[in-house]
Amino acid sequence: MKKFRIISFVLLVCLCGSSCDVLDVSPTSVITTNSFWKTQNDAEGALNGMYVNLRNISGAIYTVGEQRSEVFEGGVYGSGRNDLFLNELSGDQPNHPDWSAFYAVVNSANLIIKYAEPITFKTEAAKNNLLAQAYAMRAYTYFVMTKTWGDLIIRTEPTESSSAEITIKERSPQAEVFALIKSDIEKALSLFPDNNFVTGRSKWSKAAANTLKADVFLWTGKRLNGGQADFTTALNAIAEVEKADVSLLPNFADLFEYANKGNKETIMTIRYQDLDGAANNQFWLHWIIDSAIPSNIDAATKALIQPVGGGQGLLVLTPLVRTQFTDDDTRKKGSFYEIYTYDAQGKPTFYTTLSMKGRGLLTGGTRLFLSDIVLYRYADVLLLKAEAKNALGQDPSAEMNKVRERAYKTNFASHMFVSGTKEANDDAILKERLFELVYEGKRWWDLVRFGKVFDLVPNLKSKKGQDYLLLFPIANTVLSLEPKVKQNPGYK
């Protein structure tokens, strides 16, 4: 009789942190295929556990998606993340994640795909919807992983044995990983029974899967020579997204308000909620400075900061990024707040930035960092559409101007986008994504996809041609447990 691993999400517990290897733990759970996977409730419990595992990697997604870009520098309490900011990475650095927690999410999906199919559900649509979410989750997780580490161990069956034949495998080429990702997306799209969202938009949906599809095909179109065919596929997927109940919110600053979770602009989020057992989101904690607020700042700023609830000023926007925002761009105030100290003569000195995204919930005099992680939202989709259209030689003005009109409001006429050369358009789209999506874990991947890492990240400009730096090193903790896995080329 096969035994499940102790990380079984039936218990809604992920015991694998960033330093353990889920592929190396012997199965010890007493929950077996005979005592579980009998009812629809069992399968839905496993599905909820899969989303708990996704929440466990939310900070890691942001780390690998943005922190190596030109966006951040160390804050008022130091950094502890200089290996990321300075792009001085190695396998033994503690500040970037290994892939073990990602494989826990994959394993969650694999269990559902394997064992939910034979269960009798109240309706076939309910079963299909559950399976669709598992396929979409597996595709998304592998997509994040392959952008981060390149070649991967492909696992499409749950790990239910400690046998070396099952647990110890070599990596497969990235092309095979993308073949699985695309296959899983198509399977998910074929199974979703409708184009609706669940309340809160925190579970995979048909619209979210189509957004993922567009993201994937834009990546392979640009990075794996997919070219025009892939760009066309991405554009068609976005057309399907736009059939769903999605729209831009009138005001940018409303997007990340705690009370406004699951709004019509959001497509897929990782949910954090008060009283649901979730700890403070450690990612958002890094944006807010702690209670040691300097005395020589103005009262309005102090009021904006407090109460902080133990926040840490570890990640601060660089001057390079801050100074690119114009004052009439509502995304500036909607994204960050600049804090200055003042000397006796009233002369200001920059101190730090305060994120206006992810500020969480104030309750009982305490700030709880429980803002959702937004994986996809409609403005992101519009800019992906602009990117795909430009790659196909089409005019991206309509999509660019929808985003800019919301951003600049009455000053929009001074910022209207006019199509130029394909190269100039790409530069404008990439910059627009910076303004729109800063703090949202997208920038590093955008720079890689557009081929601009060595042009726009200051500490990488002198390393142009060292393309191995586009991937992360594999953590030594993984290498010590995976004898068939070798370090990525270029890293020691």
Secondary structure, 3 states (H helix, E strand, C coil): CCECCCCCHHHCCCCCCCCCCHHHCCCCCCCECCCCCCCHHHHHHHHHHHHHHHHHCHHHHHHHHHCCCCCEEEECCECCCHHHHCCCCCCCCCCCCCCHHHHHHHHHHHHHHHHCCCCCCCCHHHHHHHHHHHHHHHHHHHHHHHHHHCCECCCCCCCCCCCHHHHCCCCECHHHHHHHHHHHHHHHHHHCCCCCCCCCCCCCCHHHHHHHHHHHHHHHHHHCCCHHHHHHHHHHHHHHHCCCCCCCCCCHHHCCCHHHCCCCCEEEEECCCCCCCCCCCHHHHCCCCCCCCCCCCCHHHHHHHCCCCCCCCCEEECHHHHCCCCCCCHHHHHHEEEEEEECCCCCEEEEEEEECCCCCEEECCEEECCCCEEEEEHHHHHHHHHHHHHHCCCCCHHHHHHHHHHHHHHHHHHHCCCCCCHHHHHHHHHHHHHHHHCCCCCHHHHHHHHCCHHHHCHHHHHHCCCHHHHCCCCCHHHHCCCCCCCCCCCCC
